[in-house]
Amino acid sequence: MPPVAHPASYPSLAGRRVFVTGGGSGIGEAIVEAFARQGALVAFVDVADAASAALAERLAGGGLPRPWWRRCDVRDVPALQQCIAEAAEGLGGDFDVLVNNVASDDRHAPEAVTPDYWDERMAVNARPAFFAIQAVLPGMQRRGGGAVVNLGSIGWQIKEGAYPCYAVAKSSVNGLTRGLARPLGAHGIRINTVTPGWVMTERQRRLWWTPEGEAERRRSQCLVDELLPHDIAAMVLFLASDDGRMCTAQEFKVDAGWA
Ligand SMILES: NC(=O)c1ccc[n+]([C@@H]2O[C@H](COP(=O)([O-])OP(=O)(O)OC[C@H]3O[C@@H](n4cnc5c(N)ncnc54)[C@H](O)[C@@H]3O)[C@@H](O)[C@H]2O)c1
């Protein structure tokens, strides 16, 4: 549920078809739920079977449109593109919105990185966004427009040193957004980056939260409250909706003022 009492509603999103990568848990789950609450038709892929199935059940059980979902490892580009095609068929038409959310922020020391590990980090954190865009593009062109939202990160911007490969991959998100804004804009398709600060997903609390990290968060944010997944989803909704119709090629930070 959104952390604010009266979240915005965007009538333009009702009935829109939305594809989310990594939508089964964490911020992706909040994005899937937020679009469903707007009456959008949502499809997502993830490798987390139990969480994904539970999300679909929860939303359908709450009277929202049941999201279409498949297990898909986004490191497999043909499988990802095949899922996008099947999802469009399943939801009855081309996608209006693509949210490139999937990522993996596993920690690694620079000395331990091999060329294979490097490639694997790029395959989950950088490559899927480009090829998902490639897959939705013909449909968005047929529809005469669309919106792409790429999830960035403040991690590399605040010089977090625990995951250099992830930092490289996430810094490429702004380049992806800027590099595609003009060719996509020619078709009325907008593309933006939403950059989260430290968002307290269940995974973040379980794996990476420490008292020292919490003290740093409090020192570094300008607002003391914890960021929650729905805070990020709120910005994604705006950019996907017609209210954001003249926003493209930009980075929008939701980080409580940290970076
Ligand atoms: N949580 C944060 O504090 C934070 C901070 C900055 C940026 N971000 C960005 O926000 C986005 C979402 O973050 P999150 O913390 O919810 O991410 P997460 O690590 O929880 O993963 C997102 C989802 O992707 C799925 N996934 C992982 N590997 C996959 C694969 N190979 N194929 C398919 N699915 C896979 C996971 O199962 C999960 O459901 C990411 O792009 C991340 O880089 C998050």
Ligand as a Chemical Component Dictionary entry (heavy atoms), coordinates in Angstrom:
data_LIG
# 
_chem_comp.id                   LIG 
_chem_comp.type                 NON-POLYMER 
_chem_comp.pdbx_formal_charge   0 
_chem_comp.three_letter_code    LIG 
# 
loop_
_chem_comp_atom.comp_id 
_chem_comp_atom.atom_id 
_chem_comp_atom.alt_atom_id 
_chem_comp_atom.type_symbol 
_chem_comp_atom.charge 
_chem_comp_atom.model_Cartn_x 
_chem_comp_atom.model_Cartn_y 
_chem_comp_atom.model_Cartn_z 
_chem_comp_atom.pdbx_ordinal 
LIG N1  N1  N 0  16.633 -0.618  -3.179  1  
LIG C1  C1  C 0  17.454 0.412   -3.267  2  
LIG O1  O1  O 0  17.883 0.969   -2.259  3  
LIG C2  C2  C 0  17.865 0.964   -4.608  4  
LIG C3  C3  C 0  18.746 2.048   -4.633  5  
LIG C4  C4  C 0  19.133 2.597   -5.848  6  
LIG C5  C5  C 0  18.649 2.054   -7.034  7  
LIG N2  N2  N 1  17.799 0.983   -6.989  8  
LIG C6  C6  C 0  17.333 0.453   -8.271  9  
LIG O2  O2  O 0  15.937 0.258   -8.248  10 
LIG C7  C7  C 0  15.596 -0.939  -8.976  11 
LIG C8  C8  C 0  14.857 -1.913  -8.096  12 
LIG O3  O3  O 0  15.610 -2.123  -6.919  13 
LIG P1  P1  P 0  15.270 -3.268  -5.855  14 
LIG O4  O4  O 0  16.078 -2.934  -4.661  15 
LIG O5  O5  O -1 13.823 -3.468  -5.753  16 
LIG O6  O6  O 0  15.950 -4.523  -6.618  17 
LIG P2  P2  P 0  16.104 -6.074  -6.179  18 
LIG O7  O7  O 0  17.551 -6.392  -6.008  19 
LIG O8  O8  O 0  15.205 -6.363  -5.056  20 
LIG O9  O9  O 0  15.644 -6.834  -7.510  21 
LIG C9  C9  C 0  14.554 -6.457  -8.273  22 
LIG C10 C10 C 0  13.838 -7.675  -8.802  23 
LIG O10 O10 O 0  14.601 -8.224  -9.880  24 
LIG C11 C11 C 0  14.553 -9.634  -9.789  25 
LIG N3  N3  N 0  15.722 -10.188 -10.481 26 
LIG C12 C12 C 0  17.013 -10.212 -10.075 27 
LIG N4  N4  N 0  17.786 -10.797 -10.992 28 
LIG C13 C13 C 0  16.980 -11.146 -12.031 29 
LIG C14 C14 C 0  17.175 -11.785 -13.281 30 
LIG N5  N5  N 0  18.400 -12.189 -13.669 31 
LIG N6  N6  N 0  16.115 -11.959 -14.102 32 
LIG C15 C15 C 0  14.879 -11.557 -13.730 33 
LIG N7  N7  N 0  14.610 -10.975 -12.547 34 
LIG C16 C16 C 0  15.652 -10.764 -11.708 35 
LIG C17 C17 C 0  14.527 -9.929  -8.314  36 
LIG O11 O11 O 0  13.991 -11.221 -8.045  37 
LIG C18 C18 C 0  13.642 -8.794  -7.780  38 
LIG O12 O12 O 0  12.278 -9.173  -7.741  39 
LIG C19 C19 C 0  16.916 -1.490  -9.517  40 
LIG O13 O13 O 0  17.105 -1.014  -10.823 41 
LIG C20 C20 C 0  17.955 -0.897  -8.588  42 
LIG O14 O14 O 0  19.214 -0.768  -9.202  43 
LIG C21 C21 C 0  17.417 0.422   -5.822  44 
# 
loop_
_chem_comp_bond.comp_id 
_chem_comp_bond.atom_id_1 
_chem_comp_bond.atom_id_2 
_chem_comp_bond.value_order 
_chem_comp_bond.pdbx_ordinal 
LIG N1  C1  SING 1  
LIG C1  O1  DOUB 2  
LIG C1  C2  SING 3  
LIG C2  C3  SING 4  
LIG C2  C21 DOUB 5  
LIG C3  C4  DOUB 6  
LIG C4  C5  SING 7  
LIG C5  N2  DOUB 8  
LIG N2  C6  SING 9  
LIG N2  C21 SING 10 
LIG C6  O2  SING 11 
LIG C6  C20 SING 12 
LIG O2  C7  SING 13 
LIG C7  C8  SING 14 
LIG C7  C19 SING 15 
LIG C8  O3  SING 16 
LIG O3  P1  SING 17 
LIG P1  O4  DOUB 18 
LIG P1  O5  SING 19 
LIG P1  O6  SING 20 
LIG O6  P2  SING 21 
LIG P2  O7  DOUB 22 
LIG P2  O8  SING 23 
LIG P2  O9  SING 24 
LIG O9  C9  SING 25 
LIG C9  C10 SING 26 
LIG C10 O10 SING 27 
LIG C10 C18 SING 28 
LIG O10 C11 SING 29 
LIG C11 N3  SING 30 
LIG C11 C17 SING 31 
LIG N3  C12 SING 32 
LIG N3  C16 SING 33 
LIG C12 N4  DOUB 34 
LIG N4  C13 SING 35 
LIG C13 C14 SING 36 
LIG C13 C16 DOUB 37 
LIG C14 N5  SING 38 
LIG C14 N6  DOUB 39 
LIG N6  C15 SING 40 
LIG C15 N7  DOUB 41 
LIG N7  C16 SING 42 
LIG C17 O11 SING 43 
LIG C17 C18 SING 44 
LIG C18 O12 SING 45 
LIG C19 O13 SING 46 
LIG C19 C20 SING 47 
LIG C20 O14 SING 48 
# 
